[in-house]
Amino acid sequence: MSSVESHQEQLSQSDPSPSPNSCSSFELIDMDASSLYEPVSPHWFYCKIIDSKETWIPFNSEDSQQLEEAYDNGKDCNGRVVPTDGGRYDVHLGERMRYAVYWDEPASEVRRCTWFYKGDKDNKYVPYSESFSQVLEETYMLAVTLDEWKKKLESPNREIIILHNPKLMVHYQPVAGSDEWGSTPTEQGRPRTVKRGVENISVDIHGGEPLQIDHLVFVVHGIGPACDLRFRSIVQCVNDFRSVSLNLLQTHFKKAHENHQIGRVEFLPVNWHSPLHSTGVDVDLQRITLPSINRLRHFTNNTILDVFFYNSPTYCQTIVDTVASEMNRIYKLFLQRNPDFKGGVSIAGHSLGSLILFDILTNQKDSLGDIDSKKDSPSVFMDQGDTPTLEEDLKKLQLSEFFSIFEKEKVDKEALALCTDKDLQEMGIPLGPRRKILNYVQTRRNSVGINRPSPQSAAGMNMSNIPKESEHCGDTNETGNDEYLDVGIGQFDPVAYRIEPMVVPGVEFEPMLIPHHKGRKRMHLELREGLTRMSMDLKNNLLGSLRMAWKSFTRAPYPALQASETVDETEAEPESSSEKPSDVNTDENPVAVKEDMPPIHVGMLNGGQRIDYVLQEKPIESFNEYLFALQSHLCYWESEDTVLLVLKEIYQTQGIFLDQPLQ
């Protein structure tokens, strides 16, 4: 007999009122007394290993309600699967286990929780098992209805729980367990608080996520398995990025959110590090690694060597294939679980991940004919295979007779994409075929074209949009209207580079400063600019005063020169007046010109809008920029400014803007 059953038997024997043969041990209790008892409201939790410790985390309110409804629908829960966390996890109710859907992650235990006790080393509450919670609830109900307290129970772990009154219930951990002499555990030890119901413990329970998904973003990580200074995985970092986006949607898109114009943006991680290091390369590395400074060498093998792997022709192709196939796999699975999804797809890369995405986008080779034949194939990136030649494309357009002209002029498919109407006319191609060819090139560009970003963008947090009209990516091109953003260049990121100087080499301008998510600039930046402006004004005024004083000192004091002095004064005044505007022009006109400067048109990339955006430095970063270089490279995951810029760029294509534009 289990300890729980023995305690239930002890409770039934110690209670004189109910009959042992009654169908319920509570049928004979007076109804007036039982009205004081209210059943506890359960809440569902899942267990997660954090820093080698078990931590119980509550499901959000909507997920917990769905799990409770599925639990109440019948006693047999085997085979029931409930999607939670926005569809990213599935809970197998019969197994009481939670499984990740899109990535590999150890399964976590799920529990229907009603009773809790405070942990040993922290203030977090730990739920009792479901069976023992039921025993506690029955004991509590007896104590309330009969008004008989001081109830003592023993948990399956031989720990003592005493219910003194409704507000004082304690859990004693025994100092010594049972020995060979059969000694029972004592009640001595540090008492821990016992709470009934999730509403009586300090825990944050968030609301559910919107069901509507407006946009899908794949996030590709950089070198190594850790993505921030806390050595967290890409899954954990993207979870933070997603959580920040949900909060910003409620605060900065409040009107659209209340009017149900928007739902949410789904961010899904793409992991290529684990498949790469599962190919056996770690075994080879271990054989050639020296035993000295073991931890440092392990860190080098696990992170920094990824850069060299990507420069290797063998492992580079493995990484590229892994990222492309992983995105295709996740996208197909996402469409299966969200068949009503009509939004667009974007890809974002951090550090080396942005360079990987650059290479994938610039090496897509799909013709318009392949796109038409594969429209039903739900994939983001098509496999790299044999592609039709220019001759085959012209044959589809019934313009095969002009292939000899292109062959004579050494024009291939890439060169044809750069040709204008004037170029084709100079080749001797008639108007009708010219229009067909240009329409074909433009249609393919609008359907599958992803703009080619500069390789220098392989740092910071970069994002590119996949056109909504197509379900996959095709050839890249140098022009077009698709989006590419350096959405978060850290102010002191040591490996961050700009794109705009490569696109518009003849113009020099600063990157766009990302507004603070609370509006305007940070206070220390505004203070610095204000002091700079004040010092320039003081400098100009001081120079003007000194100039006037110097002229007054150099005047001739003799009466014989008074006549000439008046003449000099009349001449000096125009000179001083002519000098003064020149001084103003040198100091103040650049500001005026800068303010009146028309908007910069950065080619056709991103619709001519700005590409490079830089984060504002924090006050503490201004003391020593070298100390925060590494942190600046890893700060994007929890940066509200970066997330808000991504959301703004995504939703403005749908005609939805911020409630209050940031300055």
C-alpha positions as MATLAB code, in Angstrom:
seq = 'MSSVESHQEQLSQSDPSPSPNSCSSFELIDMDASSLYEPVSPHWFYCKIIDSKETWIPFNSEDSQQLEEAYDNGKDCNGRVVPTDGGRYDVHLGERMRYAVYWDEPASEVRRCTWFYKGDKDNKYVPYSESFSQVLEETYMLAVTLDEWKKKLESPNREIIILHNPKLMVHYQPVAGSDEWGSTPTEQGRPRTVKRGVENISVDIHGGEPLQIDHLVFVVHGIGPACDLRFRSIVQCVNDFRSVSLNLLQTHFKKAHENHQIGRVEFLPVNWHSPLHSTGVDVDLQRITLPSINRLRHFTNNTILDVFFYNSPTYCQTIVDTVASEMNRIYKLFLQRNPDFKGGVSIAGHSLGSLILFDILTNQKDSLGDIDSKKDSPSVFMDQGDTPTLEEDLKKLQLSEFFSIFEKEKVDKEALALCTDKDLQEMGIPLGPRRKILNYVQTRRNSVGINRPSPQSAAGMNMSNIPKESEHCGDTNETGNDEYLDVGIGQFDPVAYRIEPMVVPGVEFEPMLIPHHKGRKRMHLELREGLTRMSMDLKNNLLGSLRMAWKSFTRAPYPALQASETVDETEAEPESSSEKPSDVNTDENPVAVKEDMPPIHVGMLNGGQRIDYVLQEKPIESFNEYLFALQSHLCYWESEDTVLLVLKEIYQTQGIFLDQPLQ';
ca = [
       0.000    0.000    0.000;
       1.377    3.419   -0.956;
       1.946    6.126    1.629;
      -0.803    8.271    0.065;
      -3.369    5.455    0.388;
      -2.296    4.753    3.963;
      -2.817    8.420    4.850;
      -6.226    8.380    3.250;
      -7.102    5.328    5.345;
      -5.800    7.010    8.507;
      -7.897   10.077    7.801;
     -11.029    8.010    7.247;
     -10.431    6.084   10.479;
      -9.752    9.220   12.534;
     -12.982   10.850   11.366;
     -15.885    9.515   13.548;
     -18.749   11.036   11.555;
     -18.652    9.259    8.171;
     -19.437    5.600    7.848;
     -16.744    3.366    6.402;
     -19.332    1.731    4.160;
     -20.677    4.997    2.720;
     -20.058    5.702   -0.929;
     -18.507    9.069   -0.049;
     -16.675    9.991    3.112;
     -18.287   13.436    3.061;
     -21.966   12.695    2.494;
     -22.965   13.000    6.169;
     -21.399   16.426    6.676;
     -23.886   19.163    7.398;
     -24.598   21.300    4.304;
     -24.348   24.573    6.202;
     -20.877   23.726    7.382;
     -19.763   22.504    3.929;
     -20.805   25.793    2.392;
     -17.708   27.328    3.995;
     -15.491   25.221    1.785;
     -14.665   26.357   -1.751;
     -12.855   24.039   -4.176;
      -9.374   25.110   -5.163;
      -8.738   26.428   -8.671;
      -5.980   24.411  -10.368;
      -3.317   25.868  -12.629;
      -0.995   23.966  -14.956;
       2.792   24.188  -14.652;
       5.728   22.683  -16.515;
       9.181   21.855  -15.167;
      12.312   23.242  -16.755;
      15.962   22.674  -15.873;
      17.615   26.066  -15.342;
      21.204   26.167  -14.053;
      20.995   22.472  -13.145;
      17.928   23.090  -10.969;
      14.308   22.184  -11.502;
      12.146   25.262  -11.914;
       8.378   25.094  -12.213;
       6.988   27.667  -14.630;
       3.253   28.369  -14.993;
       1.541   28.181  -18.353;
      -0.127   31.381  -19.426;
      -3.754   31.770  -18.425;
      -5.218   30.739  -21.797;
      -3.044   27.634  -22.123;
      -3.835   26.564  -18.568;
      -7.541   26.951  -19.257;
      -7.272   24.857  -22.426;
      -5.412   22.132  -20.543;
      -8.005   22.155  -17.762;
     -10.863   21.897  -20.268;
      -9.175   18.967  -21.983;
      -8.632   17.373  -18.566;
     -12.297   17.824  -17.594;
     -13.610   16.327  -20.829;
     -12.871   12.821  -19.657;
     -10.825   10.741  -17.287;
      -8.894    9.010  -20.064;
      -6.431   11.622  -21.336;
      -4.223    9.231  -23.294;
      -3.670   10.408  -26.837;
      -4.847   13.962  -26.192;
      -2.476   16.637  -27.470;
      -2.981   20.297  -26.572;
      -0.895   22.953  -28.401;
       0.508   25.625  -26.088;
       2.825   28.653  -26.202;
       1.473   29.905  -29.512;
       1.704   26.445  -31.090;
       5.437   26.057  -30.441;
       4.928   23.272  -27.882;
       2.546   20.315  -27.609;
       1.389   18.905  -24.283;
       0.584   15.188  -24.280;
      -1.984   15.187  -21.541;
      -1.888   11.475  -20.774;
       1.893   11.425  -20.447;
       1.945   14.781  -18.638;
       4.849   15.786  -20.892;
       5.561   18.904  -22.954;
       7.372   18.578  -26.304;
       8.888   21.243  -28.578;
       7.480   21.329  -32.115;
      10.004   23.153  -34.290;
      13.340   22.364  -32.608;
      15.021   19.686  -30.519;
      14.599   20.142  -26.799;
      14.322   17.696  -23.881;
      10.727   16.985  -22.934;
       9.547   18.601  -19.711;
       7.122   17.331  -17.090;
       3.665   18.903  -16.866;
       1.621   19.006  -13.672;
      -1.859   20.095  -12.648;
      -1.038   22.098   -9.528;
      -3.180   23.089   -6.544;
      -0.852   22.959   -3.504;
       2.644   24.470   -3.187;
       5.481   24.728   -0.705;
       8.373   27.169   -0.630;
      11.723   25.933   -1.916;
      14.927   25.557    0.081;
      17.259   28.213   -1.285;
      14.905   30.655   -2.995;
      11.455   32.081   -2.582;
       9.958   30.155   -5.501;
       7.142   27.782   -4.710;
       7.268   24.151   -5.748;
       4.037   22.269   -6.510;
       3.226   18.993   -4.821;
       2.456   15.967   -6.920;
      -1.105   15.659   -8.183;
      -1.879   12.627   -6.018;
      -0.568   14.159   -2.802;
      -2.259   17.481   -3.630;
      -5.532   15.577   -3.727;
      -4.819   14.192   -0.246;
      -4.020   17.676    1.013;
      -7.222   19.041   -0.495;
      -9.364   16.343    1.114;
      -7.692   16.953    4.481;
      -8.201   20.687    4.102;
     -11.882   20.193    3.277;
     -12.385   18.068    6.392;
     -10.618   20.638    8.551;
     -12.735   23.478    7.188;
     -16.094   21.735    7.363;
     -15.502   20.195   10.793;
     -13.430   23.105   12.085;
     -10.828   20.655   13.293;
      -7.269   21.758   12.597;
      -3.795   20.640   13.625;
      -4.018   18.027   10.901;
      -0.746   16.225   10.333;
       0.180   14.445    7.113;
       3.261   12.680    5.866;
       4.305   13.144    2.273;
       5.617   10.314    0.069;
       9.103   11.651    0.813;
       8.556   11.126    4.559;
       8.166   14.864    5.141;
       5.619   16.271    7.605;
       2.904   18.783    6.679;
       0.784   20.341    9.433;
      -2.369   22.348    8.756;
      -2.604   24.695   11.761;
      -5.332   26.945   10.314;
      -6.357   28.244    6.872;
      -3.607   30.854    6.942;
      -0.850   28.863    8.609;
       0.222   25.616    6.995;
       3.828   24.456    7.254;
       6.060   21.822    5.728;
       8.809   20.261    7.886;
      11.775   18.586    6.273;
      13.122   15.826    8.544;
      16.654   16.123    9.839;
      17.283   12.383    9.779;
      15.515    9.713    7.814;
      14.586    6.214    8.861;
      17.483    4.001    9.864;
      17.777    0.247   10.392;
      16.182    0.647   13.840;
      13.000    2.004   12.287;
      13.202    5.482   13.762;
      10.626    7.853   12.289;
      11.476   11.303   10.924;
      11.174   14.151   13.350;
       9.409   17.442   12.827;
      12.567   19.345   13.613;
      14.095   21.476   10.919;
      13.382   24.721    9.156;
       9.652   25.026    8.473;
       8.576   25.967    4.965;
       5.372   27.720    4.046;
       2.571   25.770    2.383;
       0.095   27.559    0.139;
      -3.197   26.454   -1.376;
      -4.045   27.721   -4.860;
      -1.907   29.610   -7.369;
      -3.528   32.914   -6.414;
      -1.805   32.746   -2.991;
       1.756   32.447   -4.281;
       3.944   35.091   -5.890;
       4.230   34.048   -9.515;
       3.795   35.941  -12.766;
       1.110   34.467  -15.006;
       0.978   36.124  -18.398;
      -1.946   36.328  -20.751;
      -2.073   34.232  -23.872;
      -0.615   35.126  -27.261;
      -2.876   36.320  -30.088;
      -3.968   33.507  -32.370;
      -3.515   35.593  -35.515;
       0.019   35.507  -36.940;
       0.757   38.423  -39.260;
       4.352   37.662  -40.173;
       6.920   34.883  -39.816;
      10.606   35.589  -39.124;
      13.350   32.969  -39.207;
      16.308   33.863  -36.973;
      19.732   32.366  -37.751;
      22.420   32.510  -35.066;
      26.128   33.236  -35.325;
      29.174   31.321  -34.144;
      28.968   28.864  -31.279;
      26.039   27.388  -29.378;
      25.743   30.392  -27.023;
      24.199   33.621  -28.273;
      24.636   36.015  -25.362;
      26.812   36.672  -22.324;
      24.686   34.322  -20.223;
      25.616   31.476  -22.591;
      22.025   30.857  -23.589;
      21.009   28.992  -26.722;
      19.392   30.496  -29.805;
      16.012   29.143  -28.643;
      16.183   31.026  -25.335;
      17.387   34.249  -26.965;
      14.661   34.163  -29.600;
      12.122   33.533  -26.830;
      13.240   36.813  -25.238;
      13.068   38.580  -28.601;
       9.515   37.296  -29.088;
       8.441   38.281  -25.571;
       9.733   41.818  -26.080;
       7.826   42.046  -29.370;
       4.560   40.974  -27.715;
       4.949   43.668  -25.058;
       5.765   46.350  -27.627;
       2.766   45.432  -29.762;
       0.499   46.133  -26.808;
       2.175   49.428  -25.916;
       3.204   50.978  -29.252;
       0.517   49.499  -31.532;
      -2.252   49.783  -28.951;
      -4.954   51.132  -31.276;
      -4.367   48.528  -33.958;
      -4.186   45.834  -31.278;
      -7.473   46.884  -29.675;
      -9.158   47.090  -33.085;
      -7.924   43.568  -33.914;
      -6.052   44.876  -36.946;
      -2.899   43.064  -35.918;
      -2.075   39.818  -34.206;
       1.581   39.080  -33.591;
       4.860   38.307  -35.316;
       6.208   34.789  -34.903;
       9.973   34.413  -34.494;
      11.382   30.908  -34.977;
      15.055   29.992  -34.401;
      17.149   28.158  -36.974;
      19.983   26.108  -35.451;
      22.882   25.019  -37.650;
      25.598   24.614  -34.993;
      24.329   21.319  -33.571;
      23.978   19.533  -36.955;
      27.465   20.734  -37.957;
      29.134   19.424  -34.805;
      27.199   16.162  -34.953;
      28.940   15.147  -38.194;
      31.955   13.780  -36.310;
      34.058   16.913  -36.610;
      34.252   17.230  -32.824;
      35.904   13.811  -32.606;
      38.563   14.858  -35.081;
      39.089   18.131  -33.242;
      39.465   16.330  -29.933;
      42.202   14.126  -31.363;
      44.332   17.097  -32.423;
      43.590   19.371  -29.434;
      46.313   19.745  -26.808;
      45.361   18.884  -23.205;
      46.597   22.178  -21.754;
      44.202   25.073  -20.965;
      41.378   22.660  -21.568;
      38.468   25.052  -21.028;
      39.855   27.732  -23.317;
      40.574   25.209  -26.066;
      37.082   23.749  -25.709;
      35.595   27.240  -26.055;
      37.721   27.868  -29.144;
      36.733   24.567  -30.765;
      33.070   25.144  -30.018;
      32.773   28.771  -31.130;
      35.627   30.537  -32.900;
      36.393   27.603  -35.190;
      32.925   28.010  -36.726;
      34.345   30.948  -38.683;
      37.043   28.709  -40.157;
      34.501   25.982  -40.829;
      32.476   28.433  -42.881;
      35.587   29.368  -44.887;
      36.149   25.697  -45.644;
      34.511   24.574  -48.911;
      33.425   21.281  -47.337;
      31.845   22.561  -44.150;
      30.614   25.795  -45.736;
      28.293   23.837  -47.998;
      27.198   21.731  -45.034;
      26.253   24.859  -43.085;
      24.430   26.446  -46.019;
      22.506   23.251  -46.780;
      21.616   22.854  -43.099;
      20.229   26.388  -42.801;
      18.233   26.163  -46.047;
      16.810   22.713  -45.334;
      16.024   23.622  -41.733;
      14.083   26.703  -42.808;
      12.181   24.670  -45.387;
      11.370   22.003  -42.798;
      10.163   24.532  -40.233;
       8.162   26.443  -42.842;
       6.322   23.330  -44.045;
       5.567   22.322  -40.466;
       4.436   25.863  -39.688;
       1.991   25.847  -42.616;
       0.616   22.476  -41.517;
      -0.099   23.834  -38.053;
      -1.284   27.238  -39.325;
      -3.191   26.554  -42.574;
      -4.825   30.007  -42.520;
      -1.510   31.869  -42.493;
      -1.471   34.581  -45.179;
       1.408   36.758  -43.970;
       4.875   37.349  -45.285;
       8.161   35.696  -44.370;
      11.406   37.412  -43.369;
      14.816   36.096  -42.430;
      17.085   37.649  -39.808;
      20.699   36.819  -39.133;
      22.958   37.627  -36.222;
      26.718   37.862  -36.701;
      27.872   34.983  -38.931;
      24.220   34.069  -39.500;
      23.734   37.173  -41.641;
      26.642   36.157  -43.883;
      25.157   32.674  -44.256;
      21.844   34.168  -45.320;
      23.638   36.493  -47.738;
      25.245   33.532  -49.481;
      21.958   31.626  -49.608;
      20.059   34.542  -51.101;
      22.689   35.368  -53.695;
      22.935   31.783  -54.927;
      19.260   31.050  -55.564;
      18.843   29.895  -59.165;
      15.189   29.449  -60.057;
      13.525   30.522  -63.261;
      10.002   31.803  -63.613;
       8.930   28.549  -65.169;
      10.104   26.578  -62.163;
       8.230   28.943  -59.890;
       4.993   28.449  -61.770;
       5.387   24.679  -61.645;
       6.263   24.672  -57.921;
       3.744   27.098  -56.517;
       2.176   24.308  -54.512;
       5.488   23.468  -52.865;
       5.544   25.181  -49.453;
       9.212   26.050  -49.155;
      11.175   29.150  -48.368;
      14.299   28.231  -50.315;
      14.342   25.894  -53.280;
      16.985   23.219  -53.563;
      20.088   24.051  -55.566;
      19.771   21.971  -58.703;
      19.966   22.266  -62.475;
      18.270   25.419  -63.688;
      16.984   26.231  -67.163;
      19.341   28.144  -69.402;
      18.591   31.412  -71.164;
      17.864   29.476  -74.340;
      15.204   27.414  -72.554;
      13.650   30.535  -71.043;
      13.480   32.213  -74.449;
      11.902   29.081  -75.847;
       9.151   29.318  -73.235;
       8.552   32.895  -74.338;
       8.528   31.738  -77.992;
      11.498   33.984  -78.741;
      14.092   31.344  -79.585;
      15.169   33.155  -82.759;
      16.780   35.914  -80.660;
      19.049   33.566  -78.720;
      21.788   33.904  -81.344;
      21.813   37.668  -80.773;
      22.268   37.237  -77.021;
      24.913   34.597  -77.593;
      26.802   36.913  -79.939;
      26.689   39.740  -77.372;
      27.766   37.388  -74.540;
      24.538   38.056  -72.647;
      23.550   35.397  -70.121;
      20.615   35.369  -67.661;
      22.349   37.593  -65.141;
      23.365   40.123  -67.779;
      19.850   40.079  -69.211;
      18.467   41.068  -65.806;
      20.603   44.225  -65.986;
      19.645   45.181  -69.549;
      17.377   48.136  -70.245;
      15.039   48.760  -73.147;
      17.718   50.861  -74.825;
      20.242   48.021  -74.549;
      17.878   45.566  -76.211;
      17.050   48.097  -78.921;
      20.748   48.546  -79.717;
      20.995   44.765  -80.134;
      18.392   45.005  -82.871;
      15.526   43.324  -81.015;
      12.088   44.612  -82.154;
       9.664   46.384  -79.842;
       7.303   43.450  -79.243;
       9.959   40.934  -78.201;
      11.665   43.649  -76.124;
       8.479   44.186  -74.134;
       8.058   40.439  -73.585;
      11.628   40.056  -72.366;
      11.496   43.076  -70.065;
       8.137   41.981  -68.667;
       9.561   38.513  -68.052;
      12.588   39.942  -66.223;
      10.462   42.338  -64.146;
       7.918   39.648  -63.262;
      10.631   37.298  -62.119;
      12.262   40.088  -60.164;
       9.065   40.990  -58.337;
       8.152   37.347  -57.712;
      11.397   35.874  -56.482;
      13.980   38.625  -56.304;
      15.771   39.106  -53.018;
      18.107   42.065  -53.088;
      21.740   41.381  -52.672;
      23.093   42.896  -49.496;
      26.709   43.715  -49.094;
      28.965   41.060  -47.558;
      29.989   43.734  -45.077;
      26.604   43.275  -43.415;
      27.709   40.140  -41.634;
      27.442   41.654  -38.179;
      24.844   43.035  -35.861;
      21.254   42.004  -36.533;
      20.233   42.006  -40.202;
      16.821   41.308  -41.710;
      15.586   40.640  -45.240;
      12.008   40.214  -46.399;
      10.915   37.357  -48.631;
       8.270   38.647  -51.074;
       4.745   37.781  -50.098;
       3.764   36.838  -53.651;
       6.076   33.850  -53.668;
       6.516   30.964  -51.296;
      10.208   30.607  -51.971;
      13.265   32.574  -52.996;
      14.795   32.704  -56.410;
      17.571   34.543  -58.193;
      19.061   37.546  -56.539;
      19.511   40.841  -58.299;
      21.086   44.206  -57.758;
      17.854   46.163  -57.992;
      14.300   45.828  -56.844;
      12.030   47.036  -54.088;
      12.456   44.347  -51.456;
      13.663   45.154  -47.968;
      17.058   44.679  -46.416;
      17.963   46.286  -43.131;
      20.933   46.507  -40.847;
      18.283   46.700  -38.164;
      20.605   46.850  -35.193;
      24.205   47.955  -35.456;
      25.572   48.211  -31.950;
      27.317   51.503  -31.274;
      30.467   49.644  -30.204;
      29.952   46.314  -31.982;
      33.511   45.386  -33.068;
      32.406   43.373  -36.132;
      29.567   45.583  -37.360;
      29.852   47.178  -40.788;
      27.676   49.467  -42.862;
      25.919   48.764  -46.171;
      24.911   52.192  -47.450;
      28.449   53.357  -48.392;
      28.676   50.274  -50.633;
      25.318   51.019  -52.266;
      25.841   54.780  -52.641;
      29.631   55.240  -52.680;
      29.551   58.876  -53.786;
      27.627   60.235  -50.798;
      28.810   60.429  -47.201;
      26.197   60.418  -44.466;
      25.817   59.026  -40.990;
      23.697   55.939  -40.200;
      20.209   56.483  -38.859;
      20.051   56.669  -35.075;
      17.379   54.292  -33.794;
      14.950   56.235  -31.581;
      14.574   55.100  -28.010;
      11.456   52.986  -27.578;
      10.155   55.552  -25.074;
      10.666   58.380  -27.542;
      13.456   60.766  -28.589;
      17.074   60.248  -27.603;
      18.550   59.077  -24.362;
      18.937   61.854  -21.813;
      22.739   61.827  -21.736;
      22.880   62.163  -25.540;
      20.509   65.125  -25.535;
      22.514   66.680  -22.695;
      25.739   66.175  -24.629;
      24.288   67.759  -27.765;
      22.864   70.628  -25.739;
      26.242   71.330  -24.126;
      27.961   71.142  -27.498;
      25.484   73.590  -28.996;
      25.855   75.897  -25.989;
      29.651   75.853  -26.200;
      29.513   76.712  -29.906;
      27.209   79.657  -29.180;
      29.486   80.886  -26.400;
      32.487   80.498  -28.664;
      30.861   82.527  -31.437;
      29.748   85.269  -29.041;
      33.165   85.418  -27.398;
      34.970   85.666  -30.716;
      32.632   88.464  -31.809;
      33.211   90.391  -28.579;
      36.987   90.003  -28.810;
      36.946   91.175  -32.406;
      35.011   94.331  -31.559;
      37.295   95.037  -28.571;
      40.406   94.613  -30.692;
      39.102   97.086  -33.268;
      38.321   99.648  -30.568;
      41.854   99.332  -29.178;
      43.497   99.798  -32.573;
      41.708  103.065  -33.420;
      43.944  106.225  -33.763;
      43.326  108.668  -30.824;
      44.815  111.838  -32.488;
      42.526  114.744  -33.583;
      44.310  115.031  -36.870;
      43.131  111.572  -37.718;
      39.524  112.019  -36.638;
      38.405  112.772  -40.143;
      40.082  109.709  -41.491;
      38.750  107.711  -38.503;
      35.201  108.466  -39.500;
      36.000  107.282  -42.958;
      37.615  104.142  -41.549;
      34.600  103.482  -39.347;
      32.252  103.728  -42.299;
      34.462  101.315  -44.185;
      34.973   99.051  -41.188;
      31.274   98.659  -40.566;
      30.567   97.115  -43.963;
      33.621   94.927  -43.459;
      32.448   93.831  -40.041;
      28.989   93.269  -41.371;
      30.440   91.233  -44.195;
      32.629   89.315  -41.755;
      29.791   88.506  -39.420;
      27.667   86.602  -41.926;
      30.749   84.708  -43.007;
      31.290   83.636  -39.394;
      27.681   82.617  -39.109;
      27.897   80.722  -42.345;
      30.926   78.767  -41.192;
      29.327   77.718  -37.918;
      25.576   77.763  -38.354;
      24.905   77.210  -42.028;
      26.003   73.560  -42.037;
      23.332   72.875  -39.458;
      20.728   74.664  -41.525;
      21.852   72.887  -44.646;
      21.756   69.615  -42.790;
      18.215   70.238  -41.621;
      17.052   71.327  -45.081;
      18.799   68.432  -46.797;
      16.300   66.336  -48.778;
      15.794   62.687  -47.788;
      18.619   60.423  -48.868;
      17.621   57.965  -51.594;
      19.665   54.795  -51.137;
      19.280   53.258  -54.576;
      16.419   50.824  -55.136;
      17.315   48.579  -52.222;
      14.621   48.721  -49.525;
      12.537   50.993  -51.740;
      15.160   53.730  -51.572;
      14.739   54.099  -47.820;
      17.562   54.043  -45.307;
      19.282   50.751  -44.572;
      21.815   51.343  -41.816;
      20.501   51.919  -38.302;
      22.663   52.285  -35.209;
      21.598   51.787  -31.602;
      22.003   54.622  -29.149;
      24.770   54.144  -26.636;
      23.812   53.632  -23.021;
      25.074   56.056  -20.365;
      27.469   53.522  -18.879;
      28.895   52.684  -22.313;
      30.133   56.239  -22.778;
      32.781   55.802  -20.055;
      34.878   53.222  -21.907;
      33.723   51.885  -25.246;
      36.244   49.028  -25.267;
      34.802   47.479  -22.120;
      31.388   47.093  -23.753;
      32.490   45.911  -27.196;
      31.551   42.259  -26.649;
      28.313   43.154  -24.885;
      27.406   45.468  -27.768;
      27.653   42.526  -30.167;
      25.317   40.391  -28.062;
      22.816   42.972  -26.841;
      20.208   42.727  -29.609;
      18.070   39.926  -28.176;
      16.604   42.009  -25.348;
      16.875   45.419  -27.011;
      13.449   47.082  -27.162;
      14.803   49.577  -29.684;
      15.883   46.819  -32.091;
      12.647   44.871  -31.739;
      10.527   47.994  -32.218;
      12.388   48.871  -35.423;
      11.736   45.365  -36.778;
       8.035   45.580  -35.920;
       7.756   49.059  -37.429;
       9.327   47.925  -40.698;
       7.100   44.837  -40.877;
       3.783   46.524  -40.139;
       4.299   49.685  -42.173;
       4.161   47.521  -45.310;
       0.614   46.635  -44.207;
      -0.345   50.271  -43.663;
      -0.148   50.007  -39.855;
       2.006   52.538  -38.024;
       3.040   53.363  -34.478;
       0.484   55.134  -32.294;
       2.985   57.933  -31.660;
       5.857   58.200  -34.165;
       9.215   58.192  -32.413;
      11.522   61.128  -32.981;
];
